[in-house]
Amino acid sequence: MSAQQPADQGSSSSGPTESGTPVRVRYRKWDGTPHWVFDGRYLGSDEHGQWVGFRAGTRFARPGARYRSTGPGVGFFGDVGWTPALYRDHPEGMRSYSDLTTVPQWRRLPARFFASRGRARFEVTAVDLDLDVIAFEPGTADPRGQYFIDDEDEFAEHSVRYGYPPSVVATVRADADALLAAVSAEEPPYDEATAKRWFAVLDGL
């Protein structure tokens, strides 16, 4: 299952094919307001989707907040309503952080956006739908446990504020529950072997 896009979202499904291609990842909220944005590198694709990685020191920004990552991460963008990030050397012991979203959309950026070397040539976008599925390494001290669904209050608030259709609310709720089960069971691609494979690609760029 995957949440449908808001009526105003639309872009080409064209994505990168060459490992190492600069990619911009951009999220927004249901009403179109900007959310998190960061730059990464295309790693490749598998049955789960198209993988993007970012190195330690990558700048993440949204209106009113910004930070630089302390460690690297890899994640995939598939034909599903969630976009996971898998971490290595996370300072708080976080293993993965999966945003519940609309189905990601890819587009090739116009040449004027990447005239200088190293600029993003493709952009992948999704609408953030509030709920997140979070996993920590074993033994990490978090009062919510090793695996949990976060931001339930924000999801309830935004369902009203933005007028999420009932079908979207039901789908996101079901997706979050299914994703929590898969992550807690460490099913691929949330297992150690899959993460190691894609971190090896990132390290080799």
N, CA and C of each residue as an Amber inpcrd file, in Angstrom:
protein
   615
   0.8370000  -1.1970000   0.0000000   0.0000000   0.0000000   0.0000000
   0.8710000   1.2460000   0.0000000   0.3520000   2.3090000  -0.6000000
   1.0820000   3.5650000  -0.6080000   0.1010000   4.7120000  -0.7220000
   0.3800000   5.7760000   0.0280000  -0.5000000   6.9340000  -0.0040000
  -0.4650000   7.5900000  -1.3720000  -1.6000000   8.1010000  -1.8120000
  -1.6840000   8.8060000  -3.0720000  -1.0830000  10.1930000  -2.9420000
  -0.6410000  10.7410000  -4.0820000  -0.0670000  12.0650000  -4.0840000
  -1.1600000  13.1220000  -3.9250000  -0.8350000  14.2750000  -3.3130000
  -1.7440000  15.4080000  -3.3860000  -1.9460000  15.7810000  -4.8510000
  -3.0380000  16.4370000  -5.1450000  -3.3920000  16.7010000  -6.5290000
  -2.3450000  17.5290000  -7.2670000  -1.5640000  18.3580000  -6.5430000
  -0.6420000  19.2550000  -7.2160000   0.7440000  18.6650000  -7.4020000
   0.9750000  17.4280000  -7.0120000   2.3080000  16.8470000  -7.1750000
   2.3660000  16.0710000  -8.4650000   3.4460000  16.2870000  -9.1980000
   3.6470000  15.5240000 -10.4080000   5.0200000  15.7910000 -10.9670000
   5.7180000  14.7640000 -11.4250000   7.0280000  14.9290000 -12.0280000
   7.3640000  13.6680000 -12.7980000   8.4120000  13.7660000 -13.5890000
   8.8460000  12.6460000 -14.3870000   9.3330000  11.5050000 -13.5060000
   9.1950000  10.2860000 -13.9830000   9.6990000   9.1360000 -13.2480000
  11.1490000   8.8380000 -13.6230000  11.7500000   9.7130000 -14.4590000
  13.1080000   9.4960000 -14.9080000  14.0920000   9.6720000 -13.7630000
  14.9050000   8.6550000 -13.5110000  15.8940000   8.7190000 -12.4440000
  17.2710000   8.4320000 -12.9730000  18.3070000   8.5770000 -12.1340000
  19.6810000   8.3250000 -12.5620000  19.9350000   6.8420000 -12.7910000
  20.9870000   6.5660000 -13.5450000  21.3810000   5.1810000 -13.8030000
  22.8520000   4.9420000 -13.4810000  23.6490000   5.9880000 -13.3540000
  25.0880000   5.8460000 -13.1300000  25.4320000   6.0650000 -11.6680000
  26.1020000   5.0870000 -11.0480000  26.5120000   5.2010000  -9.6600000
  27.4070000   6.4190000  -9.4750000  27.1480000   7.1760000  -8.3960000
  27.9060000   8.3790000  -8.1090000  27.2510000   9.6570000  -8.5830000
  26.1770000   9.5600000  -9.3660000  25.4900000  10.7520000  -9.8610000
  24.9630000  11.5760000  -8.6910000  25.2360000  12.8970000  -8.6580000
  24.6940000  13.7430000  -7.5870000  23.1780000  13.8150000  -7.6470000
  22.5380000  13.6900000  -6.4910000  21.0790000  13.6800000  -6.3690000
  20.6590000  14.6350000  -5.2610000  19.6150000  15.3770000  -5.4990000
  19.0030000  16.1780000  -4.4350000  17.7430000  15.4720000  -3.9520000
  17.6170000  15.3310000  -2.6310000  16.4410000  14.7280000  -2.0110000
  15.6460000  15.8550000  -1.3620000  14.3770000  15.9720000  -1.7500000
  13.5660000  17.0910000  -1.2720000  12.2040000  16.5900000  -0.7790000
  11.8730000  16.9500000   0.4550000  10.5600000  16.6340000   1.0190000
   9.7450000  17.9240000   1.1620000   8.4580000  17.7860000   1.1380000
   7.5710000  18.8940000   1.4650000   6.3890000  18.3510000   2.2430000
   5.5920000  19.2550000   2.7640000   4.3850000  18.8600000   3.4750000
   3.2120000  18.8200000   2.5030000   2.0860000  18.3170000   2.9810000
   0.9190000  18.0920000   2.1250000   0.4330000  19.3640000   1.4280000
   0.5850000  20.5230000   2.0990000   0.1180000  21.7840000   1.5110000
   1.1580000  22.4260000   0.6120000   2.2850000  21.7580000   0.3870000
   3.3060000  22.2740000  -0.5130000   4.4350000  23.0290000   0.1560000
   4.3530000  23.2730000   1.4590000   5.4180000  24.0010000   2.1370000
   6.6860000  23.1480000   2.1910000   7.8690000  23.7920000   2.1320000
   9.1290000  23.0440000   2.1190000   9.3530000  22.2920000   3.4310000
  10.0300000  21.1630000   3.3050000  10.4320000  20.3790000   4.4720000
  11.9200000  20.0570000   4.2880000  12.3990000  18.9040000   4.7270000
  13.8250000  18.6090000   4.6690000  14.3420000  18.4920000   3.2380000
  15.5630000  18.9720000   3.0310000  16.2540000  18.8230000   1.7480000
  17.7310000  18.5380000   2.0240000  18.3210000  17.6530000   1.2310000
  19.7500000  17.3630000   1.3380000  20.2370000  16.7850000   0.0190000
  21.5550000  16.7560000  -0.1470000  22.1650000  16.2190000  -1.3560000
  22.8760000  14.9080000  -1.0460000  22.8010000  13.9780000  -1.9870000
  23.4690000  12.6960000  -1.8360000  24.0020000  12.2110000  -3.1660000
  24.3540000  10.9390000  -3.2230000  24.8780000  10.3160000  -4.4370000
  24.0710000   9.0660000  -4.7530000  23.7440000   8.9070000  -6.0200000
  23.0410000   7.7110000  -6.4560000  23.9800000   6.5130000  -6.3530000
  23.4780000   5.4270000  -5.7720000  24.3020000   4.2340000  -5.5640000
  23.9790000   3.1080000  -6.5230000  22.7060000   2.9620000  -6.8870000
  22.2770000   1.8620000  -7.7320000  20.8570000   1.4670000  -7.3840000
  20.4010000   0.3540000  -7.9220000  19.0280000  -0.0730000  -7.6700000
  18.9680000  -1.5720000  -7.4360000  17.9110000  -1.9860000  -6.7380000
  17.6310000  -3.4030000  -6.5400000  16.1210000  -3.5720000  -6.4910000
  15.6680000  -4.7010000  -5.9860000  14.2270000  -4.9620000  -5.9620000
  13.4610000  -4.0140000  -5.0400000  14.1550000  -3.3150000  -4.1700000
  13.4980000  -2.4080000  -3.2320000  13.3390000  -0.9980000  -3.7810000
  14.2010000  -0.6120000  -4.7020000  14.1110000   0.7270000  -5.2610000
  15.4690000   1.2560000  -5.6580000  15.5480000   2.5780000  -5.7860000
  16.7810000   3.2580000  -6.1710000  17.4410000   3.8080000  -4.9060000
  18.7190000   3.4620000  -4.7340000  19.4270000   3.7730000  -3.4970000
  20.2540000   5.0380000  -3.6370000  20.2270000   5.8380000  -2.5790000
  20.9890000   7.0860000  -2.5000000  21.7550000   7.0710000  -1.1860000
  23.0060000   7.5360000  -1.2030000  23.7990000   7.5980000   0.0070000
  24.2900000   9.0020000   0.2830000  24.6010000   9.2620000   1.5340000
  25.2070000  10.5490000   1.8930000  26.3240000  10.2900000   2.8940000
  27.3360000  11.1340000   2.8220000  28.5110000  10.9750000   3.6800000
  28.3650000  11.7800000   4.9660000  29.2270000  11.4990000   5.9290000
  29.2870000  12.3120000   7.1430000  29.5620000  13.7580000   6.7610000
  28.8860000  14.6730000   7.4520000  29.0450000  16.0920000   7.1510000
  28.0520000  16.6380000   6.1630000  27.1420000  15.7890000   5.6590000
  26.1200000  16.2570000   4.7210000  25.1850000  17.2410000   5.4150000
  24.8530000  18.3190000   4.7300000  23.9900000  19.3560000   5.2850000
  22.5240000  19.0210000   5.0320000  21.7360000  18.9660000   6.0930000
  20.2890000  18.7950000   6.0280000  19.6410000  20.1170000   6.4540000
  18.6260000  20.5580000   5.7290000  18.0050000  21.8440000   6.0590000
  16.5020000  21.8020000   5.8000000  15.7910000  22.5210000   6.6190000
  14.3710000  22.8000000   6.4190000  14.1220000  24.1930000   6.9980000
  12.9760000  24.8090000   6.7210000  12.7270000  26.1360000   7.2810000
  12.8570000  26.1320000   8.8080000  13.7740000  26.9340000   9.3330000
  13.9460000  27.0530000  10.7720000  14.8830000  26.0550000  11.4040000
  15.4820000  25.1510000  10.6230000  16.3820000  24.1500000  11.2080000
  17.3830000  23.6780000  10.1690000  18.5980000  23.3710000  10.6320000
  19.6090000  22.7820000   9.7680000  20.6530000  22.0900000  10.6380000
  21.2890000  21.0860000  10.0790000  22.3580000  20.3950000  10.7920000
  23.2180000  19.6550000   9.7760000  24.3760000  19.1810000  10.2180000
  25.2320000  18.3420000   9.3910000  25.3130000  16.9520000  10.0120000
  25.1890000  15.9480000   9.1890000  25.2070000  14.5730000   9.6900000
  26.5690000  14.2410000  10.2720000  26.5700000  13.4880000  11.3470000
  27.8270000  13.0760000  11.9720000  28.3410000  11.7560000  11.4210000
  27.5190000  11.0310000  10.7030000  27.9090000   9.7680000  10.0990000
  27.2250000   9.6000000   8.7580000  27.5800000   8.5600000   7.9990000
  26.9770000   8.3330000   6.6880000  25.6320000   7.6170000   6.7870000
  24.9010000   7.6590000   5.6790000  23.6270000   6.9520000   5.6110000
  23.3320000   6.5220000   4.1880000  22.5200000   5.4870000   4.0480000
  22.0380000   5.0320000   2.7430000  20.5340000   4.8030000   2.8630000
  19.8390000   4.9700000   1.7630000  18.3990000   4.7440000   1.7850000
  17.8730000   4.5150000   0.3890000  16.6500000   4.0130000   0.3070000
  16.0840000   3.7280000  -1.0120000  14.7710000   4.4760000  -1.2130000
  14.4610000   4.6810000  -2.4990000  13.2300000   5.3310000  -2.9230000
  12.5650000   4.3810000  -3.9140000  11.4890000   3.7350000  -3.4470000
  10.8260000   2.7340000  -4.2650000   9.3920000   3.1140000  -4.5790000
   8.6300000   2.1320000  -5.0210000   7.2280000   2.3440000  -5.3670000
   6.3340000   2.1130000  -4.1590000   6.7780000   2.6130000  -3.0130000
   6.0480000   2.4350000  -1.7610000   5.9690000   3.7830000  -1.0430000
   5.1130000   3.8550000  -0.0250000   4.8970000   5.1050000   0.6820000
   5.7670000   5.2700000   1.9050000   7.0450000   4.9540000   1.7860000
   7.9860000   5.2190000   2.8670000   9.3940000   5.3130000   2.2800000
  10.2440000   6.1050000   2.9530000  11.6100000   6.3200000   2.4720000
  12.5640000   6.1210000   3.6440000  13.1610000   4.9390000   3.7550000
  14.0360000   4.6430000   4.8890000  15.4440000   5.1990000   4.7100000
  16.0790000   5.5330000   5.8210000  17.5100000   5.8280000   5.8710000
  18.1360000   4.8510000   6.8610000  19.2000000   4.1670000   6.4280000
  19.9300000   3.2240000   7.2740000  21.2560000   3.8740000   7.6420000
  21.6240000   3.7940000   8.9170000  22.7800000   4.5420000   9.3990000
  23.9390000   3.6360000   9.7900000  25.1230000   4.2260000   9.7670000
  26.3260000   3.6000000  10.2880000  27.0260000   4.6140000  11.1890000
  27.4460000   4.1560000  12.3530000  28.1460000   5.0360000  13.3060000
  27.2790000   6.2000000  13.7500000  25.9910000   5.9480000  13.9370000
  25.1170000   7.0220000  14.4060000  25.4380000   7.3280000  15.8680000
  25.5720000   8.6090000  16.2430000  26.0040000   8.9360000  17.6100000
  25.0340000   8.4960000  18.6970000  23.7610000   8.3090000  18.3500000
  22.7710000   7.8800000  19.3380000  22.4040000   6.4120000  19.1860000
  23.1160000   5.6980000  18.3340000  22.8430000   4.2790000  18.1480000
  21.6250000   3.9970000  17.2930000  21.1800000   4.9700000  16.5050000
  20.0240000   4.7340000  15.6350000  20.4350000   3.8670000  14.4620000
  19.6460000   2.8410000  14.1860000  19.9360000   1.9360000  13.0720000
  19.2370000   2.3890000  11.7970000  17.9730000   2.7830000  11.9020000
  17.2430000   3.2420000  10.7180000  16.1370000   4.2070000  11.1160000
  15.7740000   5.0540000  10.1630000  14.7210000   6.0460000  10.3490000
  13.9300000   6.0650000   9.0490000  12.6800000   5.6540000   9.1020000
  11.8570000   5.5380000   7.9030000  10.6990000   6.5250000   7.9550000
  10.6920000   7.4720000   7.0150000   9.5920000   8.4300000   6.9020000
   8.4350000   7.7930000   6.1490000   7.2300000   7.9410000   6.6680000
   6.0300000   7.5990000   5.9050000   5.7470000   8.7670000   4.9770000
   5.5840000   8.4850000   3.6920000   5.4950000   9.5290000   2.6800000
   4.5280000   9.1250000   1.5740000   4.3540000  10.0310000   0.6170000
   3.7720000   9.6310000  -0.6470000   4.8240000   8.8590000  -1.4360000
   4.4160000   8.2460000  -2.5340000   5.3650000   7.5070000  -3.3700000
   6.3700000   8.5010000  -3.9690000   7.6760000   8.2710000  -3.7990000
   8.6760000   9.2160000  -4.3130000   8.5950000   9.3800000  -5.8290000
   8.9140000  10.5880000  -6.2780000   8.9080000  10.9170000  -7.6970000
  10.2810000  11.4520000  -8.1050000  10.7990000  10.9580000  -9.2300000
  12.0970000  11.3810000  -9.7390000  11.9190000  12.3290000 -10.9120000
  12.8890000  13.2350000 -11.0720000  12.9430000  14.0670000 -12.2730000
  14.3880000  14.4550000 -12.5520000  14.6850000  14.6410000 -13.8190000
  15.9890000  15.1570000 -14.2270000  15.9440000  16.6750000 -14.1410000
  16.9180000  17.2630000 -13.4670000  16.9500000  18.7090000 -13.3300000
  17.4250000  19.3650000 -14.6230000  16.9140000  20.5530000 -14.9450000
  17.4040000  21.2800000 -16.1220000  18.8940000  21.5550000 -16.0010000
  19.5760000  21.6370000 -17.1290000  21.0260000  21.7800000 -17.1430000
  21.4950000  23.0010000 -16.3650000  20.7130000  24.0620000 -16.3130000
  21.1520000  25.2780000 -15.6170000  21.3420000  25.0450000 -14.1190000
  20.7160000  23.9860000 -13.5840000  20.8480000  23.7000000 -12.1580000
  22.1640000  23.0130000 -11.8200000  22.8310000  22.4030000 -12.8010000
  24.0670000  21.6880000 -12.4810000  25.1910000  22.0970000 -13.4290000
  25.2290000  23.3830000 -13.7460000  26.2780000  23.8790000 -14.6270000
  27.6560000  23.7010000 -13.9990000  27.7360000  23.8240000 -12.6810000
  29.0260000  23.6360000 -12.0190000  29.2050000  22.1720000 -11.6320000
  30.4340000  21.7410000 -11.5590000  30.7680000  20.3430000 -11.2750000
  30.2730000  19.9290000  -9.8800000  29.6920000  18.7640000  -9.7870000
  29.2660000  18.2390000  -8.4990000  27.8590000  18.6060000  -8.0850000
  27.1700000  19.4440000  -8.8620000  25.7980000  19.8190000  -8.5040000
  24.8340000  18.6990000  -8.8600000  23.7120000  18.6340000  -8.1300000
  22.7240000  17.5710000  -8.3460000  22.1670000  17.6160000  -9.7660000
  22.1340000  16.4640000 -10.4080000  21.5810000  16.3470000 -11.7550000
  20.1640000  15.7650000 -11.7500000  19.8000000  15.1350000 -10.6470000
  18.4600000  14.5840000 -10.5110000  17.8960000  14.9900000  -9.1520000
  16.5900000  14.9890000  -9.0660000  15.9290000  15.2870000  -7.8020000
  14.8490000  14.2440000  -7.5500000  14.7790000  13.7770000  -6.3190000
  13.7050000  12.8790000  -5.9140000  12.9170000  13.5810000  -4.8200000
  11.5980000  13.5880000  -4.9390000  10.7440000  14.3180000  -4.0040000
   9.6560000  13.4070000  -3.4540000   9.1900000  13.7470000  -2.2630000
   8.0750000  13.0310000  -1.6400000   7.4240000  13.9650000  -0.6320000
   6.1730000  13.6930000  -0.3220000   5.4450000  14.4510000   0.6950000
   5.5530000  13.7050000   2.0130000   6.0860000  14.3820000   3.0140000
   6.2340000  13.7940000   4.3510000   4.8580000  13.6970000   5.0210000
   4.5230000  12.4950000   5.4790000   3.2140000  12.2560000   6.0980000
   3.3450000  11.9420000   7.5880000   4.3570000  12.5530000   8.2060000
   4.4630000  12.6850000   9.6660000   4.9630000  11.4480000  10.3960000
   4.3140000  10.3150000  10.2280000   4.7190000   9.1420000  11.0020000
   6.1040000   8.6600000  10.5720000   6.8580000   8.1690000  11.5270000
   8.1950000   7.6350000  11.2760000   8.3360000   6.3070000  12.0240000
   9.0230000   5.3730000  11.4100000   9.3610000   4.1090000  12.0650000
  10.8570000   4.1440000  12.3590000  11.2150000   4.0080000  13.6420000
  12.5890000   4.1910000  14.0860000  13.1060000   2.9000000  14.7180000
  14.3480000   2.5850000  14.4110000  14.9950000   1.4110000  14.9930000
  16.3430000   1.8110000  15.5670000  16.6500000   1.3000000  16.7580000
  17.9240000   1.5340000  17.4110000  18.7070000   0.2270000  17.4910000
  20.0080000   0.3590000  17.7050000  20.8390000  -0.8150000  17.9280000
  20.4430000  -1.4720000  19.2550000  20.6540000  -2.7820000  19.3900000
  20.3170000  -3.4630000  20.6450000  21.0380000  -2.8230000  21.8350000
  20.3070000  -2.6820000  22.9240000  20.8810000  -2.1330000  24.1320000
  20.8700000  -0.6260000  24.2150000  20.4240000   0.0400000  23.1510000
  20.3640000   1.4990000  23.1820000  19.2670000   1.9390000  24.1390000
  19.5950000   2.8850000  24.9890000  18.6320000   3.3350000  26.0050000
  17.6880000   4.3690000  25.4160000  16.4840000   3.9500000  25.0890000
  15.4210000   4.8680000  24.6640000  14.1430000   4.4040000  25.3350000
  13.4250000   5.3050000  25.9960000  12.2360000   4.8810000  26.7380000
  11.1400000   4.2860000  25.8680000  11.1980000   4.5280000  24.5770000
  10.1610000   4.0100000  23.6780000  10.4850000   2.6130000  23.1660000
  11.6910000   2.1160000  23.4500000  12.0560000   0.7760000  23.0220000
  13.0300000   0.7900000  21.8740000  13.3730000  -0.3960000  21.3820000
  14.3140000  -0.5090000  20.2800000  13.6670000  -0.1810000  18.9430000
  12.3650000  -0.4800000  18.8080000  11.6190000  -0.2170000  17.5800000
  10.3060000   0.4680000  17.9560000   9.9380000   1.5200000  17.2310000
   8.6720000   2.1960000  17.5470000   8.2370000   3.1140000  16.4150000
   6.9640000   3.4810000  16.4530000   6.3930000   4.4720000  15.5340000
   6.3880000   5.8150000  16.2540000   6.9270000   6.8350000  15.5930000
   7.0610000   8.1550000  16.2030000   6.1200000   9.1660000  15.5400000
   5.8580000  10.2590000  16.2560000   5.0970000  11.4140000  15.7760000
   3.6170000  11.1010000  15.5210000   3.0400000  10.2850000  16.3670000
   1.6050000  10.0130000  16.2830000   0.7930000  11.2930000  16.4870000
   1.2400000  12.1510000  17.4300000   0.5070000  13.3920000  17.6950000
   0.5580000  14.3300000  16.5000000   1.6990000  14.4010000  15.8340000
   1.8220000  15.2560000  14.6530000   0.9460000  14.7470000  13.5170000
   0.8930000  13.4310000  13.3620000   0.0470000  12.8430000  12.3190000
  -1.4230000  13.1750000  12.5630000  -1.8710000  13.0610000  13.8120000
  -3.2600000  13.3740000  14.1430000  -3.5650000  14.8500000  13.8860000
  -2.6290000  15.7230000  14.2940000  -2.8200000  17.1610000  14.1030000
  -2.8640000  17.5370000  12.6270000  -1.9240000  17.0170000  11.8470000
  -1.8440000  17.3750000  10.4350000  -2.9540000  16.7390000   9.6090000
  -3.4590000  15.5960000  10.0500000  -4.6030000  14.9980000   9.3540000
  -5.7710000  15.9630000   9.3020000  -5.9270000  16.7380000  10.3900000
  -6.9940000  17.7360000  10.4600000  -6.5790000  19.0180000   9.7590000
  -5.3610000  19.5130000  10.0630000  -4.9250000  20.8080000   9.5230000
  -4.8640000  20.7950000   7.9970000  -4.2910000  19.7180000   7.4370000
  -4.1080000  19.6520000   5.9880000  -5.2470000  18.9300000   5.2750000
  -6.1410000  18.3330000   6.0420000  -7.2660000  17.6470000   5.4260000
  -6.8780000  16.4000000   4.6650000  -6.0350000  15.5550000   5.2900000
  -5.6990000  14.2990000   4.6210000  -6.9820000  13.5280000   4.3100000
  -7.1300000  13.0130000   3.0970000  -8.2950000  12.1710000   2.8010000
  -8.3240000  10.9520000   3.7160000  -9.5100000  10.4650000   4.0810000
  -9.5910000   9.2840000   4.9440000  -8.8110000   8.0920000   4.3990000
  -8.7770000   7.9330000   3.0780000  -8.0350000   6.8110000   2.5040000
  -6.5370000   6.9380000   2.7490000  -6.0290000   8.1720000   2.7320000
  -4.6050000   8.3970000   3.0010000  -4.2910000   8.1010000   4.4620000
  -5.1620000   8.5740000   5.3640000  -4.9630000   8.3120000   6.7880000
  -4.9090000   6.8040000   7.0440000  -5.8510000   6.0710000   6.4680000
  -5.9030000   4.6200000   6.6770000  -4.6760000   3.9310000   6.0900000
  -4.2600000   4.3600000   4.9040000  -3.1140000   3.7280000   4.2610000
  -1.8240000   3.9990000   5.0220000  -1.6150000   5.2420000   5.4350000
  -0.3930000   5.5770000   6.1820000  -0.3440000   4.8010000   7.4970000
  -1.4710000   4.7010000   8.1640000  -1.5310000   3.9610000   9.4230000
  -1.1770000   2.4820000   9.1960000  -1.7410000   1.8990000   8.1440000
  -1.4650000   0.4900000   7.8470000  -0.0170000   0.2980000   7.4020000
   0.4920000   1.2200000   6.5840000   1.8790000   1.1410000   6.1430000
   2.8370000   1.2040000   7.3290000   2.5540000   2.0880000   8.2780000
   3.4240000   2.2310000   9.4490000   3.4620000   0.9450000  10.2610000
   2.3040000   0.3270000  10.4480000   2.2570000  -0.9250000  11.2090000
   3.0180000  -2.0420000  10.4950000   2.8290000  -2.1300000   9.1600000
   3.5200000  -3.1680000   8.3940000   5.0260000  -2.9290000   8.3750000
   5.4110000  -1.6660000   8.2570000   6.8280000  -1.3410000   8.2380000
   7.4790000  -1.6270000   9.5890000   6.7830000  -1.3060000  10.6720000
   7.3160000  -1.5990000  12.0040000   7.5790000  -3.0940000  12.1640000
   6.6630000  -3.9170000  11.6780000   6.8350000  -5.3680000  11.7760000
   8.0490000  -5.8240000  10.9670000   8.2260000  -5.2730000   9.7720000
   9.3530000  -5.6680000   8.9200000  10.6790000  -5.2050000   9.5040000
  10.7120000  -3.9790000  10.0180000  11.9420000  -3.4450000  10.5850000
  12.3370000  -4.2090000  11.8500000  11.3630000  -4.4800000  12.7160000
  11.6740000  -5.1730000  13.9740000  12.1030000  -6.6210000  13.7260000
  11.6400000  -7.2140000  12.6310000  12.0630000  -8.5680000  12.2710000
  13.3680000  -8.5570000  11.4630000  13.8790000  -7.3670000  11.1720000
  15.0950000  -7.1870000  10.3730000  14.9950000  -7.9150000   9.0440000
  13.8240000  -7.7960000   8.4230000  13.6480000  -8.3510000   7.0870000
  14.3820000  -7.4710000   6.0790000  14.9060000  -8.0620000   5.0000000
  15.5220000  -7.2280000   3.9570000  14.5010000  -6.2070000   3.4290000
  14.8970000  -4.9780000   3.2510000  16.2570000  -4.4290000   3.2510000
  16.6880000  -3.8190000   4.5840000  16.0280000  -4.1980000   5.6800000
  16.3450000  -3.6120000   6.9910000  17.3160000  -4.4910000   7.7770000
  17.9530000  -5.4030000   7.0820000  18.9110000  -6.2980000   7.7050000
  20.3320000  -5.7520000   7.5430000  21.2440000  -6.2910000   8.2980000
  22.6300000  -5.8120000   8.3000000  23.3140000  -6.0420000   6.9640000
  23.0250000  -7.1650000   6.3180000  23.7050000  -7.4910000   5.0660000
  23.3770000  -6.4850000   3.9650000  22.1000000  -6.0950000   3.8650000
  21.7160000  -5.1280000   2.8360000  22.3710000  -3.7840000   3.0850000
  22.3700000  -3.3380000   4.3290000  23.0160000  -2.0590000   4.6570000
  24.4950000  -2.0960000   4.2990000  25.1800000  -3.1790000   4.6610000
  26.6160000  -3.2870000   4.3820000  26.8850000  -3.2300000   2.8810000
  26.0150000  -3.8640000   2.1050000  26.2110000  -3.8670000   0.6480000
  26.2130000  -2.4430000   0.1100000  25.2380000  -1.6420000   0.5300000
  25.1220000  -0.2980000  -0.0390000  26.1090000   0.6780000   0.5770000
  26.5070000   0.4530000   1.8200000  27.5690000   1.2920000   2.3820000
  28.8870000   1.0340000   1.6510000  29.1040000  -0.2050000   1.2160000
  30.3140000  -0.5090000   0.4460000  30.3390000   0.2690000  -0.8590000
  29.1830000   0.4050000  -1.5010000  29.1060000   1.1970000  -2.7300000
  29.4140000   2.6600000  -2.4350000  28.7940000   3.2050000  -1.3750000
  29.0400000   4.5910000  -1.0010000  30.5210000   4.8240000  -0.6950000
  31.1360000   3.9140000   0.0530000  32.5430000   4.0630000   0.4280000
  33.4480000   4.0320000  -0.8050000  32.9980000   3.3630000  -1.8530000
  33.8260000   3.2140000  -3.0450000  33.7460000   4.3680000  -4.0220000
  32.8430000   5.3080000  -3.7780000  32.6940000   6.4330000  -4.7170000
  33.8150000   7.4410000  -4.5470000
